[in-house]
Amino acid sequence: MKSEIQVFDEQEVLHHLKHYLPAQAPLKDFVHHNTLHAFQEQPFFKALQQASESLDFNTTLSIAEYRSRFQQGKISEAILERIIISNKGEEALSLWKERLLTAPIRKPSEPSRVGRLRQIWKTQFGLDLDMRVHPKLFKLIGGFLDQGVAEKRFPFPEASFLEAIRTLEETAFLPLFKSKKVRELLLNENTSITQLLNLIVGDARYFEAYLFDQQFAHPGWSGMIAVLEQQAESLLDHRSVSLYDFIFVELLMEIEALEETIGFKKLPLSKTTTLPEPIALFTEPKKELYWECVALWQEAFEWQYHDQVLVAIQNVNKNEQPKQPNFQAFFCIDDREESIRRHIERVAPEGETIGTPGHFGMVAVYQPDGGQFVTQIAPGNAVAKHLVKEVNRKGEKERDFHFHYRSHRLLTGWVLSQTLGFWSVFKLLFNLFKPTVTPAHSSAFEHMEYDADLVLEHLDNRNEKGYQLGFTVDEMTNIVQNLLKSTGTTANFAPLVYLIGHGGSSTNNPYYAGYNCGACSGRAGSVNARAVSAMANRKDVRENLEKEGISIPKTTLFLGGLHDTTRDEIRFYDDYKLPAQHLELHQQNVSAFAKALDNNAKERARQFLLTDVKRPSFKVHKDVRDRSTALFEPRPELNHSNNTLCIVGRRILTQQVFLDQRAFLNSYDYAQDPYGNYLKGILGAATPVCGGINLEYYFSRVDNEKLGAGSKLPHNVIGLFGVANGIKGDLRPGLPSQMIDVHDPLRLLMVVEHFPDVVLQVIKSNPAVWEWYANQWMKLAVIHPETNQIQVFNGADFEPYETITTQVPKQEGLEKIFETESENLPVYSI
C-alpha cells in the first residue's frame, strides 16, 4: 500500500489502477466476485473505511438503518451487549451502548481522495469534460469490442485498439479527430501517456491522481478493459485491448475537447491553476468513532442470525442410523438448492440428497453441436485442458424475424416497422397478460439438447482447438472417485443415483449468466451432470474404483439431470436408456420430484409481488413458470438473495433445520477424511466462490449505485458483453437492485464439521484461503464432531463460542408461514 507521493511511473501506475478497478467479466462469464477485492489483504472493517474514504463508496448500512433493525427486534439487546463487551470490555458497556443507540454519530464528511483533482475543470473553467468525452469514447470502444450486435464489424479487428484507431485515422474519409495537434500526437508512435499528461496537467506529482480520477469516472468500462487485457478468451470474438490503449485515446480526446473550449493557453493545469497539495490516494485509515460504531453494529447484525444457526446445528440428533436409500440425488451446493433438497426429503423420505459443486468435479470446456466457440464449464479459476463436444443435435431454436439482421437495414427496417411493427404492439400487450416463450427467452435447457450425444472418451490422441478431446478412462475414474470421496458417498449406493445440475431461465435479462451455476462459469450444469453420470456408469471406470475401495453395485445406475431454478422444473437425460425395473422406479421418483418442485415454487413465491401464494402449490407453480417468460418481469427469481452461510458436513447437521435458502450446503464426512485432504479442496473452491457471491451481494446492497448496477429497467446491453444506462453510459459492475432488494447484507459464515486443529491446518496450507478468514472477509466456525462444541476463528486461532440463543422454535406448518410471511424468516427446527 502506497503511503507517500512518488515519481510518476507509467507501468507502475497502470498496475496500481488495475488492482483497484472493478473486475467484472463480460456477461457470458458473469460470475460473482468480491467487489472490493483490491482491499482484501486488509482486515475487513479497515478495508471498508479505506474504500469509503478513498473512493467515496458506501460500504456498510447507515447508523440509522442499524438502529432501525434494533428497534424492530432484528438485533437483540443480548447480542449487542455481547459484541460490545467482547470488543470494548465490560467496563465500557454503558458508554458504547449509549453511543450505538442514541448518540449523534455522523459519518466523516471529508471528500474522497479519488475525484478531487478532476473537479477543477468544473469549478475553475465551468467545463464538464466527462460530458464532452465519454459519449464519443464509449461509442468507439463499444464498437471495437462488439460481439455481434452491430451489423458491421469495427474495421481492423485483428489490430489492437490503439493500432486500429491509428489506422482508421489515416485511412478514413472523415477523421476521428479534428485537431491537427491531436492527430500528430496519435500518429506519432513515440507519443506516451506521460507526454499527454504533461500537456494536460504539467506537474508529474499529480499524474497518478489525475489518471485515477479519470478512470474512476467510468470504472465499469476501465474495469472491463483491464479484465479483457488479462483474459482475452472472455470474448468469443477476440479483440486486443489494453488499459494503456484506452487511457491513451481518452487523453487525446480530452486534449481535443480542452483545445476547443478553453484553449492551449490555459494548459497545463499546474501552470494556470493553483492545485491542492498532492496527497496519497490510499493511506492507513485513522481511528474514527463512526467506523468503530458501524463495525460493532455490523457484527451484532451478523451474529444475531448466525447465533441461531449454530445453536440449531449444535442441538441436532446425530445418532440416527443410516438407511438404505431408495435413490440418491446430488445437487449443487448452491443456496437455491437448499430448499428443493428439503422439499424432496419431505416428499420422499426414503431418498437421500447430497451437495457438491455443480461441475461435479469435471474441468472442461464445452462446444455445442454447430457452435463456433468453446466455453468453460468449470470454476473460472480452474485451468481446463479437456474438450467435451455435443454431436447429433436435432433441434433448432425458434427464429423471429424481428431479430433478423435485415431488420437493421434502411429499406427492410422501414418495411418491418410498418408491418410487423404494428403487430409487435399487440404481441407485447399479450405477453404482459399471458407470458409465453419467445426468441428473447433464455432457457437453461438449451445449453445442451436432450437428444444430442456427448463425445466423452479420448480416442486416437485426438486434440481440437488446443484441448484434449474427451477423457481417458483413468481421468474419468479420478473425476468420479473425487466426487464420491469428497462427499463421503462411498458405500450404501441406491439403485438410482441422480446428478442434477442447475441453471436459470428468464426473458430479456442481461444478467442471465448470473442465474446459472457459478461452478460452471455461469453456464447451466447439464453437460457436467450428464457427462459424469455416463462416466460413473462405465464398467471400466467401476473396475478402477473397485481397486480404490469404492464398490458400486451393478444394480446402481447414475442419471444426469438439470434443475431450472427459475421455473422449478427438472429434466433428466438418457432416462429412456434405463432398464424396465429402473425406469419404473425413476417414474416414481419423478412424481415425488414434481410434488417437491410445486412446494419449492410456493416457498419462493412468498417474496414475489403480485403472486397469490394462498393457493395450492401447483397453481402457484404455474405463476412462477409464467414469470420466467414474462418480457416485463425484472426479477424472475431471487437468485442468491440473503445468502449468508456455507455448511460443510454431513446432511444430518442441517436436515431438520429450516435455513430459508440462505445456505450453501456441501456434503462432507469428516470420518472418511481424517487429515482434511478432501476438505482442503472443498474450502479451496467454496471459499472464493461462496465468498465472492456473498460479498458481491453485500456491496451491491449497501451501495447499489456505485458498487452495484442500479435498476436494470433502463439498462441496455452493449455489444453482448456489458450493460449500461442508455447507450452512452458507463458499464455497470455489480448487481442490479432487482437482485438485491430483499437481501440482508451479512458476511458469510463458513461452518465446518471437523476437529479444529485439522481445519486450522487446512486453511493455513493455502495462503489465498487463509486471507479470507484471517482478515475476516468471511467468518469461520467449527462443529467438533464428537463433543458438538462450537469454536469460532478469531483471525489467528479458534476459540470456544457459547451461543446466546438457547433454542430455536420448532415449526411444523411451514406452508402456512409461506402463505403469510414475505419477510426473511428466522431459523426453525423442523
C-alpha positions in Angstrom: 0.0 0.0 0.0 1.4 3.4 -1.0 1.8 5.9 1.8 3.7 8.7 0.0 3.7 10.5 -3.3 6.3 9.0 -5.7 7.7 10.0 -9.1 5.3 9.0 -11.9 6.0 5.6 -13.5 3.5 4.7 -16.3 3.7 0.9 -15.8 3.6 1.1 -12.0 0.5 3.4 -12.1 -1.3 1.2 -14.7 -0.6 -1.8 -12.4 -1.9 0.2 -9.5 -5.1 1.2 -11.4 -5.8 -2.4 -12.5 -5.6 -3.5 -8.9 -8.4 -1.2 -7.7 -10.7 -1.2 -10.8 -13.7 -3.5 -10.6 -13.0 -6.9 -12.2 -16.4 -8.0 -13.6 -16.0 -10.2 -16.7 -18.3 -9.9 -19.8 -21.9 -11.0 -19.5 -21.3 -14.5 -20.8 -18.9 -15.1 -17.9 -20.8 -13.1 -15.3 -19.5 -14.9 -12.2 -19.8 -13.3 -8.7 -16.7 -11.9 -7.0 -15.6 -9.7 -4.1 -16.3 -6.2 -5.4 -13.6 -4.8 -3.1 -11.0 -7.5 -4.0 -8.3 -4.8 -4.1 -8.6 -4.3 -0.4 -8.8 -8.0 0.6 -5.2 -8.0 2.1 -6.5 -5.8 4.9 -8.8 -6.6 7.8 -12.5 -6.3 6.7 -13.6 -3.2 8.6 -10.3 -1.4 7.9 -10.8 -2.0 4.2 -14.3 -0.7 4.3 -13.1 2.5 5.8 -10.4 3.0 3.3 -12.6 2.2 0.3 -15.1 4.7 1.6 -12.5 7.5 2.3 -10.5 6.9 -0.9 -13.2 6.1 -3.4 -16.4 7.5 -1.8 -18.1 4.1 -1.6 -20.8 3.3 0.9 -19.5 0.1 2.4 -22.0 -0.5 5.3 -25.5 0.3 6.3 -26.0 3.6 7.9 -26.2 4.1 11.7 -29.9 4.9 11.3 -30.5 1.6 9.4 -28.8 -0.4 12.2 -30.8 1.4 14.9 -34.0 0.7 13.0 -33.2 -3.0 12.9 -32.5 -2.9 16.6 -35.9 -1.3 17.2 -37.6 -3.9 15.0 -36.0 -6.7 17.1 -33.7 -7.9 14.2 -30.8 -7.2 16.5 -31.3 -8.2 20.1 -30.0 -6.4 23.2 -28.2 -9.5 24.4 -26.3 -9.9 21.1 -25.4 -6.2 21.0 -24.1 -6.3 24.6 -22.0 -9.3 23.9 -20.4 -7.7 20.9 -19.7 -4.5 22.9 -18.1 -6.5 25.8 -16.0 -8.7 23.6 -14.6 -5.7 21.6 -14.5 -2.9 24.2 -14.6 -4.6 27.6 -17.4 -5.0 30.2 -16.5 -1.7 31.9 -17.2 0.2 28.7 -20.6 -1.4 28.1 -22.8 1.5 29.1 -20.7 4.1 27.2 -20.7 2.2 23.9 -24.3 1.2 24.3 -25.3 4.8 24.6 -23.2 5.7 21.6 -24.7 3.0 19.4 -28.3 3.6 20.4 -28.8 7.3 20.9 -25.6 9.4 20.4 -25.5 11.7 17.3 -22.9 9.7 15.3 -22.1 11.2 11.9 -20.0 9.8 9.1 -16.8 11.9 8.4 -17.6 14.2 5.6 -14.2 14.7 4.0 -14.2 14.5 0.2 -12.9 11.3 -1.2 -9.3 11.3 -2.4 -10.1 10.0 -5.8 -12.0 12.5 -7.8 -11.0 15.8 -6.2 -8.4 16.9 -8.9 -10.8 16.4 -11.8 -13.4 18.7 -10.2 -11.2 21.7 -11.1 -12.5 21.5 -14.7 -15.9 22.3 -13.4 -15.1 24.7 -10.6 -12.4 26.8 -12.4 -13.5 26.6 -16.0 -17.2 25.6 -15.9 -16.3 22.6 -18.1 -17.8 19.2 -17.8 -15.1 17.3 -19.6 -16.8 13.9 -19.0 -19.9 15.0 -20.9 -17.7 16.1 -23.9 -15.5 13.0 -23.9 -17.4 10.0 -22.6 -20.1 9.6 -25.3 -17.6 9.6 -28.1 -15.1 7.3 -26.1 -17.8 4.8 -25.1 -19.2 4.6 -28.6 -15.7 4.0 -30.0 -14.6 1.3 -27.5 -18.1 -0.3 -27.6 -17.9 -0.6 -31.4 -14.4 -2.1 -31.2 -15.4 -4.8 -28.6 -18.8 -5.5 -30.2 -19.6 -9.2 -30.2 -22.3 -9.3 -32.8 -24.9 -6.6 -32.1 -23.6 -4.2 -34.8 -24.4 -5.1 -38.4 -20.9 -4.4 -39.5 -17.7 -5.2 -37.6 -15.3 -2.5 -36.5 -12.5 -2.0 -39.0 -9.2 -3.8 -38.5 -10.5 -6.3 -35.9 -7.1 -8.1 -35.8 -5.3 -5.0 -34.7 -5.1 -3.7 -31.1 -7.4 -0.9 -30.1 -4.8 1.8 -30.5 -3.5 0.4 -33.7 -7.0 0.2 -35.1 -7.6 3.9 -34.1 -4.4 5.0 -35.8 -5.1 3.1 -39.0 -8.7 4.4 -39.0 -7.4 8.0 -38.6 -5.0 7.5 -41.5 -7.4 5.9 -43.9 -11.0 7.1 -43.1 -12.7 9.7 -45.2 -13.8 11.5 -42.1 -11.1 11.6 -39.4 -11.9 10.8 -35.7 -10.1 13.9 -34.5 -10.4 17.4 -35.8 -7.4 18.9 -34.0 -4.2 18.9 -36.0 -2.2 18.7 -32.8 -4.1 15.7 -31.6 -3.7 13.9 -34.9 0.0 14.4 -34.8 0.2 13.0 -31.2 -1.9 10.0 -32.2 0.1 9.1 -35.3 3.4 9.6 -33.7 4.2 6.1 -32.3 6.7 7.6 -29.9 4.0 9.6 -28.0 3.5 8.3 -24.5 0.9 8.7 -21.8 3.4 10.7 -19.8 3.7 13.3 -22.7 0.0 13.6 -22.9 -0.3 14.2 -19.1 2.4 16.8 -19.4 0.2 18.7 -21.9 -2.9 18.5 -19.6 -1.6 18.5 -16.1 2.1 19.5 -16.2 3.3 18.5 -12.8 4.2 14.8 -12.5 3.3 14.7 -8.9 -0.4 14.8 -9.9 -0.3 12.4 -12.8 -1.3 9.3 -10.9 -4.2 11.1 -9.1 -5.4 12.5 -12.5 -5.5 9.0 -14.0 -7.3 7.6 -11.0 -9.8 10.5 -11.3 -10.2 9.9 -15.0 -10.6 6.1 -14.9 -12.9 6.1 -11.8 -15.2 8.5 -13.6 -16.1 5.4 -15.6 -14.9 2.4 -13.6 -17.1 -0.1 -15.4 -15.5 0.5 -18.8 -12.0 0.7 -17.4 -12.5 -2.4 -15.2 -13.9 -4.4 -18.2 -10.9 -3.4 -20.3 -8.4 -4.4 -17.5 -10.1 -7.8 -17.4 -10.0 -8.3 -21.1 -6.4 -7.4 -21.2 -5.6 -10.3 -18.9 -8.4 -12.7 -20.1 -8.7 -12.2 -23.8 -10.6 -15.5 -24.0 -13.5 -13.9 -22.2 -14.6 -12.5 -25.6 -15.7 -15.2 -28.0 -14.8 -12.9 -30.9 -11.4 -11.9 -29.6 -10.2 -8.3 -29.5 -6.8 -7.0 -28.4 -7.3 -4.2 -26.0 -5.3 -2.8 -23.0 -5.8 -0.2 -20.3 -2.8 1.7 -21.8 -4.5 2.0 -25.2 -7.8 3.1 -23.6 -6.2 5.8 -21.4 -4.1 7.0 -24.4 -7.2 7.5 -26.6 -9.1 9.1 -23.8 -6.3 11.6 -23.1 -6.2 12.5 -26.7 -10.0 13.2 -26.7 -9.6 15.3 -23.6 -6.8 17.4 -25.2 -9.1 18.0 -28.2 -12.0 18.9 -26.0 -9.8 21.3 -24.0 -8.4 22.9 -27.2 -12.0 23.5 -28.4 -13.2 25.0 -25.1 -10.5 26.7 -23.1 -7.6 26.6 -25.5 -4.0 25.5 -25.0 -3.1 28.8 -23.3 -4.8 27.7 -20.1 -2.9 24.4 -20.1 -1.3 22.7 -18.3 -3.3 22.9 -15.1 -0.3 23.2 -12.9 0.8 26.4 -14.6 -2.5 28.2 -14.8 -4.3 27.0 -11.7 -3.5 26.7 -8.1 -3.7 23.0 -7.4 -4.3 21.5 -3.9 -1.3 19.9 -2.3 -0.8 16.4 -3.7 -1.8 13.6 -1.4 -1.5 9.8 -1.4 -4.7 8.2 -2.6 -4.6 5.2 -0.3 -3.4 5.7 3.2 -3.7 4.0 6.6 -7.2 4.9 7.9 -7.3 6.8 11.2 -9.3 5.6 14.1 -12.8 7.2 13.8 -15.7 6.9 16.2 -18.1 6.4 13.3 -16.3 3.4 11.9 -15.9 1.9 15.4 -19.7 2.1 15.8 -20.6 0.6 12.4 -18.2 -2.3 13.0 -19.9 -3.1 16.3 -23.4 -2.8 14.7 -22.4 -5.0 11.7 -21.0 -7.7 14.0 -24.2 -7.6 16.0 -26.4 -7.8 12.9 -24.5 -10.8 11.6 -24.3 -12.7 14.9 -28.0 -12.2 15.5 -28.7 -14.7 12.7 -25.5 -16.8 12.9 -26.0 -17.5 16.6 -29.4 -19.0 15.8 -27.9 -21.2 13.1 -25.1 -22.5 15.3 -27.4 -23.5 18.2 -29.8 -25.2 15.7 -26.9 -27.3 14.3 -25.4 -28.0 17.7 -28.7 -29.4 19.0 -29.5 -31.9 16.2 -29.6 -35.6 17.0 -26.6 -37.1 15.2 -27.2 -40.7 16.3 -29.7 -41.7 13.6 -28.6 -44.9 11.8 -28.0 -44.5 8.0 -30.8 -46.2 6.0 -30.6 -47.8 2.6 -31.9 -45.0 0.3 -34.3 -45.6 -2.5 -32.5 -43.0 -4.5 -29.7 -40.6 -4.1 -29.7 -37.1 -5.6 -26.6 -35.0 -5.9 -27.3 -31.2 -6.2 -25.0 -28.3 -6.5 -24.1 -26.6 -3.2 -26.0 -23.5 -4.5 -28.1 -21.9 -1.8 -31.2 -22.2 -4.1 -30.8 -25.9 -3.9 -31.1 -25.9 -0.1 -34.9 -25.6 -0.3 -35.5 -28.1 -3.1 -33.4 -30.7 -1.3 -35.5 -30.1 1.8 -38.8 -30.5 -0.1 -37.6 -33.7 -1.8 -36.7 -35.2 1.5 -40.1 -34.3 2.9 -42.0 -35.8 0.0 -39.7 -38.8 -0.4 -38.1 -39.5 3.0 -36.7 -42.8 1.6 -34.4 -40.7 -0.7 -31.1 -39.0 0.2 -29.8 -35.7 -1.1 -26.2 -34.7 -1.4 -24.5 -31.4 -2.0 -21.3 -30.8 -4.1 -20.1 -28.0 -6.5 -22.3 -28.2 -9.7 -19.5 -29.0 -12.1 -19.3 -32.4 -10.3 -15.5 -32.3 -10.4 -15.2 -32.2 -14.2 -13.0 -29.5 -15.5 -13.5 -28.9 -19.2 -14.7 -26.6 -22.0 -17.8 -27.4 -24.0 -18.6 -27.0 -27.7 -22.3 -27.4 -28.7 -23.1 -29.0 -32.0 -22.7 -26.4 -34.7 -21.1 -23.9 -32.2 -18.1 -22.0 -33.4 -16.7 -21.3 -29.9 -15.9 -23.3 -26.7 -17.0 -22.1 -23.2 -15.7 -23.2 -19.8 -18.0 -25.4 -17.7 -15.9 -25.4 -14.6 -14.9 -22.8 -12.0 -13.3 -19.8 -13.5 -10.0 -20.3 -11.7 -9.7 -23.9 -12.9 -7.4 -24.5 -16.0 -9.4 -26.6 -18.5 -7.4 -29.0 -20.7 -10.2 -31.1 -22.0 -13.0 -30.6 -24.5 -16.4 -32.1 -24.4 -18.3 -31.9 -27.6 -22.0 -32.2 -28.4 -22.9 -34.0 -31.6 -26.0 -35.1 -33.4 -28.2 -32.2 -32.3 -31.5 -32.5 -34.0 -33.5 -29.4 -33.0 -33.1 -25.7 -33.9 -34.1 -22.7 -31.8 -37.2 -20.8 -33.0 -36.4 -17.7 -35.0 -38.2 -14.4 -35.1 -37.9 -12.0 -38.0 -37.9 -9.1 -35.5 -34.4 -10.3 -34.5 -33.1 -10.9 -38.0 -30.0 -8.8 -39.1 -32.1 -7.4 -42.0 -34.2 -5.5 -39.6 -31.2 -3.2 -39.1 -31.2 -2.1 -42.8 -32.8 1.0 -44.1 -35.3 -0.4 -46.5 -36.2 -3.7 -44.8 -36.1 -2.0 -41.4 -38.7 0.5 -42.6 -40.9 -2.2 -44.1 -40.7 -4.3 -41.0 -41.6 -1.3 -38.8 -44.7 -0.6 -40.9 -45.9 -4.2 -41.0 -44.6 -6.4 -38.2 -44.1 -3.3 -36.1 -47.8 -2.8 -35.6 -48.3 -6.5 -34.8 -45.5 -6.2 -32.2 -47.6 -3.8 -30.1 -50.3 -6.4 -29.8 -47.8 -9.1 -29.2 -46.2 -7.2 -26.3 -49.5 -6.4 -24.7 -50.5 -10.1 -25.0 -47.2 -11.1 -23.4 -47.9 -8.7 -20.5 -51.1 -10.6 -19.5 -50.2 -14.1 -20.8 -46.4 -14.6 -20.9 -45.1 -17.1 -23.5 -41.7 -18.3 -24.7 -40.2 -16.1 -27.3 -36.7 -15.9 -29.0 -35.8 -13.3 -26.4 -36.2 -16.1 -23.8 -33.1 -17.8 -22.4 -33.8 -21.4 -21.3 -31.5 -23.3 -19.1 -32.3 -26.4 -21.1 -31.0 -25.0 -24.3 -27.4 -25.3 -23.2 -27.4 -29.0 -24.3 -30.1 -30.7 -26.4 -31.9 -33.5 -24.8 -31.5 -35.9 -27.7 -27.9 -35.0 -28.7 -24.8 -37.0 -27.8 -21.7 -36.1 -26.0 -18.1 -37.0 -27.0 -16.6 -38.0 -23.7 -13.9 -40.6 -24.3 -10.4 -39.7 -25.5 -9.5 -41.9 -28.5 -6.7 -41.8 -31.1 -4.9 -39.0 -29.3 -7.4 -36.5 -30.7 -7.0 -32.8 -29.9 -9.2 -30.0 -31.1 -8.9 -26.2 -30.5 -5.9 -26.8 -28.3 -7.7 -29.1 -26.0 -7.7 -32.9 -25.5 -10.9 -34.2 -26.9 -12.6 -36.2 -24.2 -11.1 -38.0 -21.1 -9.2 -41.2 -20.7 -10.6 -44.0 -18.6 -8.1 -43.1 -15.8 -9.2 -39.5 -15.9 -12.8 -40.4 -15.7 -12.1 -42.6 -12.8 -10.4 -39.8 -10.9 -13.4 -37.5 -11.5 -15.9 -40.0 -10.2 -13.7 -41.0 -7.3 -13.1 -37.4 -6.2 -16.9 -36.7 -6.4 -17.8 -39.7 -4.3 -15.0 -39.5 -1.7 -15.3 -35.7 -1.2 -18.9 -36.1 -0.3 -18.5 -39.2 1.8 -20.6 -41.2 -0.6 -18.5 -44.4 -0.9 -21.0 -47.1 0.1 -24.7 -47.8 0.6 -25.5 -46.9 -3.0 -29.1 -46.6 -4.1 -30.5 -48.2 -7.3 -30.7 -44.8 -8.9 -28.1 -42.0 -8.3 -29.0 -38.6 -9.8 -26.5 -35.9 -10.6 -28.7 -32.8 -11.0 -27.0 -29.6 -12.2 -28.8 -26.3 -12.2 -29.4 -23.3 -14.4 -32.0 -20.5 -14.7 -34.4 -19.3 -17.4 -35.5 -15.7 -18.0 -36.7 -13.3 -20.6 -35.0 -10.1 -21.7 -32.4 -10.4 -18.9 -28.8 -9.3 -19.4 -27.7 -10.9 -16.1 -28.8 -14.4 -17.4 -25.3 -15.9 -16.6 -25.6 -14.8 -13.0 -28.6 -17.0 -12.6 -26.7 -20.1 -13.7 -24.1 -22.2 -12.0 -21.0 -20.4 -10.7 -19.1 -23.7 -10.5 -19.7 -23.9 -14.3 -18.6 -20.4 -15.0 -22.1 -19.0 -15.4 -23.4 -21.9 -17.5 -26.1 -24.5 -16.8 -24.7 -27.6 -15.2 -26.5 -30.0 -17.6 -23.4 -31.1 -19.6 -21.4 -31.9 -16.4 -24.3 -33.8 -14.8 -24.9 -35.9 -17.9 -21.2 -36.5 -18.6 -20.1 -37.5 -15.1 -23.2 -39.8 -14.9 -22.1 -41.5 -18.1 -18.5 -41.9 -16.7 -19.9 -43.4 -13.4 -21.9 -46.0 -15.4 -18.9 -47.3 -17.3 -17.7 -50.8 -16.5 -14.0 -49.9 -16.8 -14.4 -46.9 -14.5 -16.1 -49.0 -11.9 -13.4 -51.7 -12.1 -10.9 -49.0 -11.4 -13.0 -47.6 -8.5 -13.1 -51.1 -7.0 -9.3 -51.1 -6.7 -9.7 -47.8 -4.7 -12.2 -49.4 -2.3 -15.4 -48.0 -3.8 -17.7 -50.8 -4.9 -20.7 -49.6 -6.9 -23.3 -52.4 -7.4 -24.2 -53.5 -10.9 -27.8 -52.6 -9.9 -26.9 -49.0 -9.4 -27.2 -46.6 -12.3 -26.3 -42.9 -12.5 -28.6 -40.5 -14.3 -28.0 -36.8 -15.1 -30.5 -34.0 -14.9 -30.9 -30.3 -14.7 -32.9 -28.2 -12.3 -34.2 -24.9 -13.7 -34.2 -22.8 -10.6 -36.3 -20.1 -12.1 -39.1 -22.3 -13.4 -38.7 -25.1 -10.8 -38.5 -27.8 -13.4 -36.2 -30.8 -13.6 -35.3 -32.5 -16.9 -33.5 -35.8 -16.9 -31.1 -37.0 -19.6 -30.8 -40.5 -21.0 -33.7 -41.8 -18.9 -35.1 -43.6 -22.0 -32.0 -45.9 -21.8 -32.9 -47.2 -18.3 -33.9 -50.9 -17.9 -37.5 -51.5 -17.2 -37.1 -52.0 -13.4 -35.1 -48.8 -13.1 -37.4 -46.9 -15.3 -40.4 -47.8 -13.1 -38.5 -46.6 -10.0 -37.4 -43.5 -11.9 -41.0 -42.6 -12.8 -42.0 -42.9 -9.1 -39.1 -40.6 -8.2 -40.2 -38.2 -10.9 -43.6 -37.9 -9.4 -42.1 -37.2 -6.0 -39.8 -34.6 -7.5 -42.8 -32.9 -9.2 -44.6 -32.5 -5.9 -41.4 -31.2 -4.3 -40.9 -28.7 -7.1 -44.5 -27.4 -6.6 -43.8 -26.9 -2.9 -40.5 -25.2 -3.6 -42.1 -22.8 -6.1 -44.6 -21.9 -3.4 -41.9 -21.2 -0.9 -40.0 -19.0 -3.3 -43.1 -17.2 -4.4 -43.8 -15.8 -0.9 -41.4 -12.9 -1.8 -42.7 -12.3 -5.3 -45.0 -9.4 -5.8 -48.4 -9.9 -7.3 -48.4 -13.6 -6.7 -51.2 -15.1 -4.6 -49.5 -17.8 -2.5 -52.6 -18.7 -0.6 -53.5 -21.3 -3.2 -52.5 -24.9 -3.8 -48.8 -25.3 -4.7 -49.4 -26.5 -8.2 -51.3 -23.3 -9.1 -48.6 -21.1 -7.5 -46.1 -23.1 -9.5 -47.8 -22.2 -12.8 -47.5 -18.5 -11.9 -43.8 -19.0 -11.2 -43.3 -20.6 -14.6 -45.1 -17.7 -16.3 -42.8 -15.2 -14.6 -39.8 -16.8 -16.3 -41.2 -16.0 -19.7 -42.7 -12.5 -18.9 -41.0 -9.9 -21.0 -41.8 -7.2 -18.4 -40.6 -9.2 -15.3 -37.5 -7.5 -13.9 -36.9 -10.2 -11.2 -37.7 -13.7 -12.4 -36.2 -15.3 -9.3 -34.4 -14.3 -6.1 -31.2 -15.9 -7.1 -28.7 -15.8 -4.2 -30.6 -13.2 -2.2 -29.8 -13.5 1.5 -27.0 -16.0 1.2 -25.0 -15.9 4.4 -24.0 -19.5 5.2 -21.9 -22.3 3.8 -22.1 -25.5 5.8 -19.6 -28.3 5.1 -20.5 -31.5 6.8 -22.9 -34.4 6.9 -26.5 -33.8 5.9 -27.7 -34.8 9.3 -26.4 -31.4 10.6 -29.0 -29.5 8.6 -31.7 -31.9 7.6 -34.0 -30.9 10.5 -33.2 -27.2 10.2 -35.0 -24.6 8.1 -32.5 -22.2 6.6 -34.7 -20.2 4.2 -32.5 -20.7 1.1 -29.6 -18.9 2.9 -27.1 -21.7 3.0 -24.7 -23.3 0.5 -24.6 -27.0 1.6 -21.5 -29.1 0.8 -21.8 -32.7 1.9 -18.7 -34.0 3.6 -17.9 -36.8 6.1 -15.0 -35.9 8.4 -14.6 -39.6 9.4 -13.6 -40.5 5.8 -11.1 -37.6 5.6 -9.3 -37.6 9.0 -6.4 -35.4 7.7 -8.5 -33.0 5.7 -7.1 -33.8 2.3 -10.5 -33.5 0.6 -11.5 -30.7 2.9 -8.6 -28.7 1.5 -10.1 -29.0 -2.0 -13.6 -28.2 -0.7 -12.5 -25.0 1.1 -10.2 -24.0 -1.7 -13.1 -23.9 -4.1 -16.0 -23.0 -1.8 -14.2 -20.1 0.0 -13.7 -17.8 -3.0 -16.8 -18.9 -4.9 -19.3 -18.6 -2.0 -17.4 -15.7 -0.5 -17.5 -13.9 -3.9 -21.2 -14.4 -4.2 -21.8 -13.2 -0.7 -19.7 -10.1 -1.0 -21.0 -9.0 -4.4 -24.5 -9.1 -2.9 -23.3 -7.4 0.2 -21.7 -4.4 -1.6 -24.4 -4.2 -4.2 -26.9 -3.9 -1.4 -25.1 -1.2 0.6 -24.2 1.0 -2.4 -26.3 0.0 -5.4 -25.4 3.0 -7.5 -21.6 2.8 -7.2 -20.8 -0.8 -6.3 -24.0 -2.3 -7.8 -25.8 -1.6 -11.1 -28.8 0.4 -10.0 -32.1 -0.5 -11.5 -31.9 -2.8 -14.6 -35.0 -1.3 -16.1 -33.1 1.4 -18.1 -30.2 -1.0 -18.9 -29.1 -1.6 -22.5 -26.9 -4.5 -23.5 -23.7 -3.1 -25.0 -22.1 -5.3 -27.6 -23.3 -8.5 -25.9 -20.6 -8.0 -23.2 -21.9 -5.4 -20.7 -24.8 -3.3 -19.7 -25.1 0.4 -19.3 -27.8 3.0 -18.6 -28.6 4.1 -22.1 -26.1 3.7 -25.0 -23.7 6.3 -23.8 -23.3 5.5 -20.1 -20.7 3.7 -18.1 -20.8 -0.1 -17.9 -22.4 -1.2 -14.7 -20.5 -3.5 -12.4 -22.1 -5.4 -9.6 -25.8 -6.4 -9.3 -29.0 -4.5 -10.1 -31.5 -3.5 -7.4 -33.9 -6.2 -8.6 -31.4 -8.9 -7.5 -30.6 -7.5 -4.0 -33.8 -5.7 -2.9 -34.7 -8.3 -0.2 -31.0 -9.0 0.7 -29.7 -8.6 4.2 -26.0 -7.6 3.9 -24.3 -10.1 6.2 -20.9 -11.6 5.7 -20.9 -15.4 5.0 -20.3 -17.8 7.9 -18.5 -21.0 6.9 -19.4 -23.8 9.2 -17.2 -27.0 9.0 -17.8 -30.3 10.8 -14.3 -31.5 11.8 -11.7 -31.2 14.5 -10.5 -27.6 14.9 -6.8 -28.5 14.6 -7.5 -30.2 11.2 -9.4 -27.2 9.9 -6.7 -24.8 11.1 -4.1 -26.8 9.3 -6.2 -26.8 6.1 -6.7 -23.1 5.9 -3.1 -22.3 6.8 -1.9 -24.6 3.9 -3.5 -22.2 1.3 -2.5 -18.6 1.6 -5.4 -17.4 -0.6 -7.9 -19.2 1.6 -6.1 -18.0 4.8 -6.5 -14.4 3.7 -10.3 -14.7 3.6 -10.6 -15.9 7.2 -7.6 -14.1 8.7 -8.9 -10.8 7.5 -12.5 -11.7 8.4 -14.0 -11.2 4.9 -15.7 -14.5 5.8 -16.3 -15.9 9.2 -15.4 -19.5 10.2 -16.9 -21.8 12.8 -16.1 -25.4 13.5 -18.5 -28.0 15.0 -16.5 -30.6 16.9 -17.8 -33.9 15.5 -17.5 -35.7 18.9 -18.3 -33.1 21.5 -20.6 -30.8 19.5 -18.6 -27.9 20.9 -18.6 -24.8 18.7 -15.3 -22.9 18.1 -15.1 -19.7 16.1 -12.0 -18.5 14.2 -10.8 -15.1 15.5 -8.4 -14.3 12.7 -5.5 -16.2 14.2 -6.9 -19.3 16.1 -10.1 -21.0 17.1 -11.7 -20.1 20.4 -14.8 -21.6 22.1 -18.2 -20.0 21.3 -21.2 -20.1 23.6 -24.5 -19.4 21.9 -26.8 -16.8 23.3 -29.8 -18.4 21.7 -30.9 -21.3 23.9 -33.1 -23.0 21.3 -34.8 -22.2 18.0 -38.5 -22.5 17.6 -39.9 -25.7 16.2 -42.2 -25.2 13.2 -44.3 -28.0 11.6 -46.6 -25.9 9.4 -44.1 -24.2 7.1 -46.7 -23.9 4.3 -48.8 -21.6 6.4 -45.7 -19.5 7.1 -45.0 -19.3 3.3 -48.6 -18.0 2.8 -48.4 -15.2 5.4 -44.8 -14.1 5.6 -42.8 -12.2 2.9 -40.0 -11.0 5.2 -36.8 -13.0 5.7 -37.5 -15.8 8.1 -35.7 -16.9 11.3 -34.1 -20.3 11.8 -36.7 -23.1 12.6 -36.3 -26.6 13.8 -38.5 -28.8 11.5 
